[in-house]
Amino acid sequence: MINITNKEEIVMNNNILTLVTPSSSENKSMHIEVTIKNVYGQETIYPVCDIAKKFVDLLQRKTLTLRDIKHIKGLGYAVDVVYSITTM
């Protein structure tokens, strides 16, 4: 069961429910969206938006680490986590 607060948003697109947990930053021009997936027991951070994809491209990787997120936040970016749930 997912507990939804007033600040979270659910979006339905092509039978996929997406739960967006926005960051506390009001400046939306300085934010990135990522999703967290469990891959072989390891939580892995994948980029969702174009800016986050540019960060992984600069790092020459497909995913971000917690250390990367810390440095991205240090640059002034807020990080929004997007969760997707497939419905039947």
Backbone as CSV, one residue per row, in Angstrom:
resi,resn,N_x,N_y,N_z,CA_x,CA_y,CA_z,C_x,C_y,C_z
1,MET,0.839,-1.178,0.000,0.000,0.000,0.000,0.882,1.238,0.000
2,ILE,0.542,2.185,-0.836,1.307,3.425,-0.937,0.556,4.517,-0.205
3,ASN,1.252,5.192,0.694,0.664,6.307,1.422,0.943,7.591,0.650
4,ILE,-0.101,8.295,0.240,0.050,9.486,-0.583,-0.195,10.729,0.269
5,THR,0.732,11.678,0.202,0.559,12.945,0.913,0.020,13.985,-0.047
6,ASN,-0.273,15.173,0.459,-0.809,16.248,-0.372,0.171,16.690,-1.447
7,LYS,1.459,16.527,-1.223,2.460,17.023,-2.155,2.770,16.040,-3.270
8,GLU,2.352,14.784,-3.131,2.641,13.785,-4.146,1.560,13.811,-5.219
9,GLU,1.912,13.405,-6.410,0.997,13.434,-7.533,1.005,12.077,-8.223
10,ILE,-0.191,11.593,-8.589,-0.294,10.334,-9.325,-0.728,10.660,-10.747
11,VAL,-0.008,10.097,-11.710,-0.314,10.307,-13.119,-0.506,8.940,-13.755
12,MET,-1.585,8.769,-14.554,-1.842,7.496,-15.240,-1.610,7.701,-16.731
13,ASN,-0.755,6.858,-17.311,-0.455,6.947,-18.735,-0.171,5.535,-19.249
14,ASN,-0.942,5.079,-20.221,-0.759,3.749,-20.815,-0.729,2.635,-19.767
15,ASN,-1.691,2.638,-18.855,-1.810,1.642,-17.793,-0.628,1.622,-16.831
16,ILE,0.091,2.729,-16.744,1.179,2.843,-15.776,0.864,4.001,-14.840
17,LEU,0.777,3.679,-13.560,0.580,4.713,-12.550,1.948,5.242,-12.141
18,THR,2.100,6.544,-12.126,3.356,7.152,-11.732,3.124,8.021,-10.517
19,LEU,3.873,7.756,-9.459,3.799,8.533,-8.226,5.008,9.453,-8.185
20,VAL,4.771,10.751,-8.200,5.855,11.730,-8.194,5.948,12.327,-6.812
21,THR,7.123,12.240,-6.203,7.387,12.846,-4.913,8.239,14.079,-5.147
22,PRO,7.625,15.264,-5.171,8.396,16.462,-5.484,9.345,16.855,-4.367
23,SER,10.423,17.507,-4.764,11.377,18.010,-3.773,10.794,19.246,-3.119
24,SER,11.452,19.717,-2.083,10.964,20.886,-1.361,11.329,22.189,-2.052
25,SER,12.129,22.128,-3.100,12.566,23.333,-3.790,11.425,23.939,-4.590
26,GLU,11.270,25.249,-4.496,10.252,25.952,-5.260,10.741,26.271,-6.668
27,ASN,12.050,26.332,-6.888,12.616,26.666,-8.184,12.652,25.407,-9.054
28,LYS,11.632,25.223,-9.880,11.511,24.005,-10.671,12.453,23.983,-11.873
29,SER,13.103,25.106,-12.182,14.048,25.087,-13.294,15.348,24.397,-12.889
30,MET,15.581,24.242,-11.601,16.804,23.614,-11.101,16.452,22.306,-10.392
31,HIS,15.811,21.396,-11.129,15.509,20.095,-10.524,15.702,19.002,-11.559
32,ILE,15.932,17.799,-11.074,16.007,16.627,-11.942,15.047,15.578,-11.405
33,GLU,14.636,14.671,-12.293,13.773,13.565,-11.906,14.515,12.259,-12.127
34,VAL,14.466,11.407,-11.119,15.091,10.089,-11.189,14.092,9.047,-10.711
35,THR,14.364,7.800,-11.037,13.571,6.704,-10.507,14.534,5.693,-9.880
36,ILE,14.058,4.986,-8.885,14.883,3.996,-8.201,14.318,2.617,-8.504
37,LYS,15.176,1.749,-9.048,14.763,0.382,-9.374,15.637,-0.592,-8.608
38,ASN,15.045,-1.714,-8.228,15.792,-2.766,-7.560,16.308,-3.723,-8.624
39,VAL,17.621,-3.773,-8.789,18.252,-4.629,-9.795,19.157,-5.620,-9.076
40,TYR,18.770,-6.891,-9.093,19.523,-7.952,-8.417,19.803,-7.608,-6.952
41,GLY,18.805,-7.057,-6.276,18.921,-6.750,-4.856,19.589,-5.422,-4.545
42,GLN,20.020,-4.698,-5.566,20.661,-3.399,-5.373,19.725,-2.298,-5.866
43,GLU,19.515,-1.277,-5.045,18.717,-0.146,-5.488,19.576,0.723,-6.396
44,THR,19.085,0.941,-7.611,19.831,1.642,-8.639,19.052,2.887,-9.053
45,ILE,19.741,4.008,-9.240,19.110,5.285,-9.563,19.244,5.541,-11.059
46,TYR,18.098,5.632,-11.753,18.067,5.878,-13.184,17.539,7.282,-13.469
47,PRO,18.073,7.946,-14.490,17.568,9.274,-14.850,16.214,9.172,-15.537
48,VAL,15.363,10.175,-15.332,14.060,10.227,-15.996,14.003,11.426,-16.944
49,CYS,14.370,12.591,-16.462,14.263,13.813,-17.267,15.531,14.030,-18.096
50,ASP,15.448,14.969,-19.029,16.569,15.246,-19.936,17.813,15.730,-19.195
51,ILE,17.633,16.549,-18.173,18.794,17.067,-17.433,19.506,15.931,-16.706
52,ALA,18.748,15.040,-16.080,19.352,13.900,-15.388,20.074,12.997,-16.389
53,LYS,19.497,12.850,-17.580,20.145,12.040,-18.624,21.446,12.688,-19.077
54,LYS,21.503,14.012,-19.082,22.743,14.702,-19.444,23.817,14.486,-18.386
55,PHE,23.400,14.433,-17.109,24.371,14.148,-16.038,25.000,12.763,-16.231
56,VAL,24.175,11.738,-16.513,24.751,10.397,-16.691,25.589,10.330,-17.958
57,ASP,25.213,11.105,-18.970,26.017,11.162,-20.190,27.386,11.778,-19.889
58,LEU,27.413,12.844,-19.102,28.685,13.454,-18.703,29.548,12.482,-17.906
59,LEU,28.894,11.672,-17.084,29.616,10.704,-16.253,29.951,9.428,-17.023
60,GLN,29.450,9.317,-18.249,29.650,8.145,-19.110,29.166,6.857,-18.443
61,ARG,27.966,6.969,-17.842,27.330,5.808,-17.203,25.846,5.802,-17.550
62,LYS,25.143,4.764,-17.099,23.703,4.669,-17.326,22.909,4.995,-16.064
63,THR,23.577,4.983,-14.916,22.903,5.226,-13.646,23.681,6.248,-12.824
64,LEU,23.024,6.730,-11.764,23.651,7.655,-10.830,23.886,6.954,-9.501
65,THR,24.887,7.387,-8.771,25.146,6.859,-7.433,24.676,7.884,-6.412
66,LEU,24.616,7.471,-5.155,24.263,8.423,-4.099,25.279,9.555,-4.025
67,ARG,26.529,9.240,-4.310,27.579,10.265,-4.329,27.301,11.282,-5.444
68,ASP,26.874,10.792,-6.614,26.519,11.683,-7.722,25.370,12.605,-7.322
69,ILE,24.347,12.030,-6.688,23.191,12.813,-6.251,23.626,13.900,-5.269
70,LYS,24.528,13.565,-4.360,25.036,14.538,-3.391,25.706,15.713,-4.120
71,HIS,26.517,15.411,-5.131,27.199,16.467,-5.879,26.226,17.284,-6.734
72,ILE,25.227,16.620,-7.304,24.216,17.325,-8.093,23.439,18.287,-7.203
73,LYS,23.088,17.837,-5.994,22.414,18.722,-5.045,23.320,19.883,-4.657
74,GLY,24.633,19.618,-4.543,25.590,20.668,-4.228,25.666,21.738,-5.303
75,LEU,25.295,21.391,-6.531,25.250,22.358,-7.621,23.976,23.202,-7.592
76,GLY,23.073,22.886,-6.658,21.843,23.663,-6.529,20.611,22.999,-7.112
77,TYR,20.743,21.781,-7.593,19.600,21.064,-8.151,18.838,20.352,-7.046
78,ALA,17.522,20.322,-7.179,16.676,19.508,-6.308,16.421,18.191,-7.046
79,VAL,16.234,17.114,-6.303,16.046,15.795,-6.915,14.648,15.284,-6.571
80,ASP,13.843,15.038,-7.612,12.507,14.458,-7.449,12.593,12.981,-7.799
81,VAL,11.988,12.134,-6.951,11.973,10.694,-7.203,10.614,10.335,-7.785
82,VAL,10.619,9.650,-8.925,9.396,9.244,-9.620,9.281,7.733,-9.508
83,TYR,8.133,7.231,-9.011,7.887,5.794,-8.890,6.816,5.405,-9.892
84,SER,7.024,4.328,-10.610,6.037,3.844,-11.591,5.509,2.486,-11.162
85,ILE,4.191,2.300,-11.328,3.535,1.036,-10.989,2.708,0.633,-12.189
86,THR,2.914,-0.565,-12.717,2.141,-1.049,-13.852,0.835,-1.638,-13.349
87,THR,-0.287,-1.224,-13.972,-1.604,-1.749,-13.586,-2.067,-2.740,-14.635
88,MET,-2.977,-3.598,-14.248,-3.506,-4.605,-15.174,-4.822,-4.140,-15.734
